[in-house]
Amino acid sequence: MTRILSFLSLGALFGFLLTRAEATEYNRIAGMFLFKDMHLAGVMGVAIAVAAIGLRLLKSGTVKPLGNKKLDVQKKPYHKYQFVAGITFGVGWALTGACPGTALAQVGQLKVQGIVVTLGILTGVFAYLKQQKPPQTAEGAAQLGDHSPVAEAPAL
């Protein structure tokens, strides 16, 4: 129960920070995609820089991961539909003014657009899962890695 509360607290903090950075405002998002308002691009740039520095510190051993677990970062393989998926994601983000993270923050703000986008995301996920043929064994699911629709969820 404590883990669930900590995850919910971190999610709420993340949503709060997205809201404070104005990442849930359609005009800010549209302005970024139209190259008229680069505020959000700056926010994302700072987030990428902080993550890169943190990852470098973790990989070098200068900073220990939480729980003293070994950090194992591997390069993800390229899949032939990633380019099309990226374009689809970007177009959807530009049209709706929300990506998955900001959509959930918008739901927290009770914005209709966030609720509609979240329902669209869930519909897409369920449609994807429905058309997937599940592996017959746990080993088959493990071989699919992060792309498996039946991969085990982490224990809470």
C-alpha positions as MATLAB code, in Angstrom:
seq = 'MTRILSFLSLGALFGFLLTRAEATEYNRIAGMFLFKDMHLAGVMGVAIAVAAIGLRLLKSGTVKPLGNKKLDVQKKPYHKYQFVAGITFGVGWALTGACPGTALAQVGQLKVQGIVVTLGILTGVFAYLKQQKPPQTAEGAAQLGDHSPVAEAPAL';
ca = [
       0.000    0.000    0.000;
       2.899    2.321    0.780;
       4.325    1.788   -2.733;
       0.996    2.637   -4.332;
       0.756    5.832   -2.288;
       4.325    6.783   -3.200;
       3.594    6.197   -6.918;
       0.392    8.242   -6.683;
       2.249   11.010   -4.855;
       5.013   11.123   -7.458;
       2.411   11.132  -10.241;
       0.548   13.990   -8.602;
       3.820   15.912   -8.188;
       4.661   15.303  -11.862;
       1.197   16.521  -12.903;
       1.580   19.581  -10.707;
       4.958   20.380  -12.279;
       3.533   19.932  -15.794;
       0.735   22.327  -14.880;
       3.126   24.899  -13.366;
       5.316   24.696  -16.488;
       2.139   25.397  -18.523;
       2.634   22.128  -20.428;
      -1.109   21.495  -20.187;
      -2.052   24.740  -21.952;
      -3.136   24.270  -25.542;
      -1.882   27.711  -26.614;
       1.607   26.948  -25.258;
       1.701   23.614  -27.096;
       0.370   25.086  -30.341;
       2.856   27.954  -30.036;
       5.720   25.488  -29.703;
       4.672   23.496  -32.771;
       4.238   26.723  -34.754;
       7.669   27.962  -33.530;
       6.050   31.083  -32.057;
       6.485   30.284  -28.346;
       9.494   28.195  -27.369;
       8.724   28.125  -23.621;
       7.792   24.409  -23.659;
      10.759   23.514  -25.859;
      12.941   25.118  -23.185;
      11.172   23.175  -20.419;
      11.722   19.923  -22.330;
      15.336   20.850  -23.033;
      16.017   21.403  -19.337;
      14.285   18.101  -18.490;
      16.415   16.238  -21.063;
      19.609   17.867  -19.744;
      18.771   16.985  -16.124;
      17.911   13.397  -17.107;
      21.126   13.064  -19.149;
      23.262   14.309  -16.247;
      21.449   12.035  -13.782;
      21.810    9.018  -16.064;
      25.514    9.744  -16.584;
      26.025    9.969  -12.804;
      24.147    6.700  -12.266;
      26.032    4.876  -15.022;
      29.415    6.087  -13.727;
      28.611    4.895  -10.199;
      29.040    8.394   -8.741;
      25.431    8.212   -7.563;
      23.793    4.969   -6.437;
      20.305    4.000   -7.692;
      17.509    3.846   -5.131;
      17.536    0.502   -3.381;
      21.176   -0.009   -4.449;
      20.010   -2.047   -7.444;
      22.298   -2.420  -10.439;
      21.496   -0.008  -13.258;
      21.195   -1.853  -16.567;
      20.664    0.487  -19.520;
      20.457   -1.198  -22.902;
      19.981    0.219  -26.363;
      16.487   -0.452  -27.692;
      16.272   -2.168  -31.077;
      14.807   -0.264  -34.017;
      11.442   -1.513  -35.283;
      10.251   -0.782  -38.801;
       7.113    1.122  -37.733;
       8.757    3.489  -35.239;
       9.037    6.339  -37.735;
       5.340    6.141  -38.651;
       4.417    5.803  -34.982;
       6.512    8.861  -34.114;
       4.866   10.931  -36.845;
       1.418    9.764  -35.696;
       2.267   10.647  -32.082;
       3.548   14.098  -33.073;
       0.528   14.893  -35.242;
      -1.820   13.738  -32.479;
       0.056   15.835  -29.939;
      -0.047   18.917  -32.164;
      -3.757   18.516  -32.969;
      -4.995   17.712  -29.466;
      -2.520   19.699  -27.424;
      -1.749   16.699  -25.247;
       0.644   13.787  -24.998;
      -0.020   10.944  -22.523;
       1.600   12.743  -19.572;
      -0.056   16.080  -20.165;
      -3.394   14.400  -20.922;
      -3.442   12.893  -17.432;
      -2.480   16.247  -15.912;
      -5.362   17.797  -17.883;
      -7.710   15.132  -16.490;
      -6.532   16.197  -13.036;
      -7.484   19.766  -13.993;
     -10.869   18.465  -15.230;
     -10.178   19.751  -18.757;
     -12.502   18.179  -21.308;
      -9.723   17.942  -23.892;
      -7.610   15.849  -21.501;
     -10.499   13.504  -20.772;
     -11.195   13.034  -24.506;
      -7.502   12.460  -25.296;
      -7.156    9.972  -22.418;
     -10.189    8.043  -23.693;
      -8.593    8.045  -27.146;
      -5.306    6.749  -25.737;
      -7.084    3.961  -23.862;
      -9.103    3.051  -26.963;
      -5.885    2.816  -28.990;
      -4.171    0.679  -26.359;
      -7.103   -1.735  -26.137;
      -7.369   -1.928  -29.945;
      -3.652   -2.716  -30.140;
      -3.899   -5.396  -27.451;
      -6.950   -6.938  -29.099;
      -5.201   -7.406  -32.435;
      -2.041   -8.880  -30.871;
      -1.590  -12.633  -30.752;
      -0.367  -13.342  -27.204;
       2.720  -15.550  -26.758;
       1.948  -19.080  -25.647;
       4.613  -19.158  -22.930;
       6.139  -16.814  -20.375;
       9.477  -17.230  -22.200;
       7.830  -16.004  -25.405;
       6.524  -12.956  -23.560;
       9.987  -12.296  -22.114;
      11.531  -12.440  -25.607;
       9.181   -9.697  -26.757;
      10.490   -7.451  -23.986;
       8.729   -4.107  -23.525;
       6.598   -4.665  -26.624;
       4.685   -7.599  -25.169;
       0.988   -7.023  -24.518;
       1.130   -9.743  -21.858;
       4.363   -8.750  -20.121;
       3.999   -8.917  -16.359;
       3.268   -5.672  -14.572;
       5.620   -4.799  -11.726;
       4.405   -5.952   -8.338;
       2.973   -3.134   -6.244;
];
